Amino acid sequence: MRPHILALAACVLLPLLAACSKPAADTTHATLAARAGSVAPADGGLANTPLAPLLKDEQRARDVQTIVNRQAAKQRAQIAAQTH
């Protein structure tokens, strides 16, 4: 690459990268809060992210699977009671 292209890329990309990164104070505050024994959100802090609907769907699927497993266990117990 030519030097002027590198300089231009550095002038444009570095501020963008800096704007996207979290400040060090936030990380320190989170670490101090964790050490103080504070409780983290149940969703891991992802409630307002694009992943939130996916996480809700995943939890719903777990809940459905739990119900299906309970019903299957009841049916197995009924079948075992009728055959013995």
Contacts in CASP RR format, 6 or more apart in sequence:
PFRMAT RR
TARGET T0000
AUTHOR 0000-0000-0000
METHOD contacts of the structure
MODEL  1
MRPHILALAACVLLPLLAACSKPAADTTHATLAARAGSVAPADGGLANTP
LAPLLKDEQRARDVQTIVNRQAAKQRAQIAAQTH
1 9 0 8 1.000
34 40 0 8 1.000
41 47 0 8 1.000
43 52 0 8 1.000
43 55 0 8 1.000
46 52 0 8 1.000
46 55 0 8 1.000
END
